[in-house]
Amino acid sequence: MEKWNGKVAVVTGASSGIGEETCRQLVEKGMIVVGFARREDKLQVIEKDLKGKLGKFYYLKVDLCSEENILEAFSWVKKTLKSVDVLINNAGVSKHSDLLGNTNDWKQMFDTNVIGANICSREAIKIMEEMQIKEGHIININSIAGHYLFPFMKDISVYTATKHSVTTITECLRELMGMKNLPIRVTSISPGPVETEMTGHLSKLESVKMLKSIDIAEAIIYALSAPQRVNVSEIIIRPTSENTLSFVKFIAQI
């Protein structure tokens, strides 16, 4: 990670879970990290905790459903820190809504998980190109739900559709960076169940195998640490001993 010392990383969904742990790990390793999230009080706690570390943590209150909000945030990053070297598209929303469900739930999931993330990628790449960076990296936190269909789990059908979109967009973005001959690597990281605020209560259930946020943060560090000639384009992470039955039970109890 030495090559990223002093470089700028933007992390969305930074106020808890995978995003929070990623911010902490990157700052510990010397990066300048800007956390985007809606819950300013939680971001302030992270900022306080990370004072005096090797790197530095900044935060901005950002709603990924607002393009104007995203553009303002990246404008601040460019003006203040002069660069974006790494983008971690981590923010995500999961609503229990099937294909006959609530339109607002559908919109929030697609706006956050797909459109907002892609706006962030677009704006980060604009800055990377303008600053003529020598190494850049975009990491999309995907899900195993972006690789498989679970038609018997109707309540996650729209969420699954957003994650399949992330799978497609990530691979197309990687191809585009290659066609444009830009030194920007693109990675999709797809975890199974992760113990976060949304799912933490399930960790008490013996039938449910859970990953921890640090497991995903370490996968991010692995992808970032690879030499520039290596693009770790896809990582799928599952809990040890996970099987279809345990995963079905997990989904049924969310």
ZAMARGU-4260 file (C-alpha; in steps of 0.2 Angstrom, whole numbers, plus 5000, padded with zeros to 4 digits):
<rodrens>
0) 5000/5000/5000 | 5015/5011/5001 | 5012/5018/4983 | 4995/5025/4989 | 5003/5035/5004
5) 4996/5053/5003 | 4985/5049/4989 | 4966/5053/4989 | 4952/5041/4991 | 4934/5044/4991
10) 4923/5031/5000 | 4904/5032/4999 | 4892/5025/5012 | 4906/5030/5024 | 4896/5031/5040
15) 4895/5013/5045 | 4899/4995/5040 | 4910/4991/5026 | 4912/5010/5022 | 4917/5015/5039
20) 4930/5001/5041 | 4937/5005/5024 | 4940/5023/5029 | 4948/5018/5045 | 4960/5005/5036
25) 4965/5017/5022 | 4968/5031/5034 | 4979/5020/5045 | 4989/5016/5029 | 4992/5034/5025
30) 4979/5039/5013 | 4969/5055/5013 | 4951/5049/5014 | 4935/5058/5010 | 4920/5049/5017
35) 4903/5053/5008 | 4887/5049/5018 | 4871/5056/5024 | 4873/5054/5043 | 4885/5068/5048
40) 4885/5064/5067 | 4893/5047/5063 | 4905/5054/5051 | 4911/5066/5065 | 4914/5052/5076
45) 4925/5044/5063 | 4934/5060/5060 | 4938/5062/5079 | 4944/5044/5080 | 4956/5045/5066
50) 4965/5061/5071 | 4983/5059/5073 | 4984/5044/5061 | 4996/5042/5047 | 4983/5048/5034
55) 4969/5060/5036 | 4950/5059/5036 | 4938/5072/5029 | 4919/5070/5027 | 4905/5077/5017
60) 4887/5075/5019 | 4881/5068/5003 | 4865/5060/4997 | 4869/5049/4982 | 4851/5051/4976
65) 4855/5069/4972 | 4866/5072/4957 | 4868/5090/4962 | 4874/5084/4979 | 4887/5072/4971
70) 4893/5085/4959 | 4896/5098/4973 | 4905/5085/4983 | 4917/5081/4970 | 4920/5099/4966
75) 4925/5101/4984 | 4937/5087/4983 | 4945/5093/4967 | 4947/5111/4974 | 4953/5106/4991
80) 4963/5091/4989 | 4968/5093/4970 | 4965/5075/4965 | 4955/5059/4966 | 4966/5043/4965
85) 4954/5030/4972 | 4935/5028/4973 | 4926/5015/4983 | 4908/5015/4978 | 4901/5006/4994
90) 4885/5015/4997 | 4870/5004/4995 | 4851/5002/4999 | 4841/4987/5001 | 4822/4987/5002
95) 4810/4973/5004 | 4801/4976/4988 | 4796/4964/4974 | 4791/4968/4956 | 4774/4973/4961
100) 4780/4984/4975 | 4783/5002/4980 | 4789/5013/4966 | 4799/5024/4978 | 4808/5009/4985
105) 4813/5004/4967 | 4819/5022/4964 | 4829/5023/4980 | 4838/5007/4976 | 4842/5011/4958
110) 4847/5029/4962 | 4859/5024/4975 | 4866/5007/4970 | 4867/5011/4951 | 4865/5028/4945
115) 4873/5037/4960 | 4887/5025/4960 | 4890/5028/4941 | 4889/5047/4943 | 4903/5045/4956
120) 4913/5035/4944 | 4911/5047/4930 | 4916/5062/4941 | 4931/5053/4949 | 4937/5048/4931
125) 4935/5066/4925 | 4947/5072/4939 | 4959/5058/4936 | 4960/5062/4918 | 4962/5081/4921
130) 4976/5078/4934 | 4984/5065/4923 | 4986/5053/4937 | 4998/5038/4934 | 4988/5026/4944
135) 4969/5026/4948 | 4957/5013/4955 | 4938/5012/4956 | 4931/4998/4967 | 4912/4994/4966
140) 4906/4985/4982 | 4894/4973/4973 | 4885/4957/4980 | 4884/4939/4977 | 4866/4944/4972
145) 4874/4952/4957 | 4879/4936/4950 | 4865/4924/4953 | 4846/4924/4952 | 4835/4920/4967
150) 4818/4919/4959 | 4811/4911/4975 | 4816/4926/4985 | 4803/4938/4978 | 4807/4952/4991
155) 4824/4955/4985 | 4821/4954/4966 | 4823/4973/4963 | 4838/4974/4974 | 4846/4959/4965
160) 4842/4968/4948 | 4852/4983/4954 | 4867/4972/4959 | 4866/4963/4942 | 4867/4981/4935
165) 4883/4984/4945 | 4891/4968/4938 | 4888/4974/4921 | 4893/4992/4923 | 4909/4987/4932
170) 4915/4976/4918 | 4910/4988/4905 | 4919/5002/4914 | 4935/4991/4915 | 4934/4988/4896
175) 4931/5007/4893 | 4946/5012/4903 | 4956/5000/4893 | 4950/5006/4877 | 4954/5024/4882
180) 4971/5018/4888 | 4969/5026/4905 | 4979/5019/4920 | 4963/5016/4930 | 4959/4999/4936
185) 4942/4994/4940 | 4937/4980/4953 | 4920/4972/4958 | 4920/4965/4976 | 4905/4954/4979
190) 4902/4949/4997 | 4890/4936/5004 | 4881/4941/5020 | 4891/4954/5030 | 4887/4959/5048
195) 4882/4977/5047 | 4869/4988/5055 | 4856/4981/5043 | 4860/4963/5047 | 4870/4963/5063
200) 4855/4955/5073 | 4856/4940/5062 | 4874/4936/5069 | 4866/4928/5084 | 4858/4915/5073
205) 4868/4899/5072 | 4861/4895/5055 | 4867/4911/5047 | 4886/4912/5042 | 4892/4930/5042
210) 4907/4940/5036 | 4913/4955/5045 | 4916/4972/5038 | 4935/4970/5040 | 4935/4955/5028
215) 4929/4966/5014 | 4940/4981/5019 | 4955/4969/5018 | 4949/4963/5000 | 4949/4981/4995
220) 4967/4983/5001 | 4972/4967/4992 | 4965/4974/4976 | 4973/4991/4979 | 4990/4983/4983
225) 4992/4974/4967 | 5005/4981/4955 | 4998/4992/4942 | 5000/4979/4929 | 4988/4968/4938
230) 4969/4972/4938 | 4960/4961/4951 | 4944/4963/4942 | 4933/4952/4952 | 4932/4946/4970
235) 4918/4935/4977 | 4919/4933/4996 | 4908/4920/5005 | 4908/4915/5023 | 4916/4898/5026
240) 4904/4884/5027 | 4890/4894/5018 | 4878/4884/5008 | 4862/4887/4999 | 4851/4882/5013
245) 4860/4894/5026 | 4859/4908/5013 | 4840/4905/5010 | 4838/4906/5029 | 4848/4922/5030
250) 4837/4930/5016 | 4821/4924/5024 | 4826/4933/5041 | 4832/4950/5035
</rodrens>
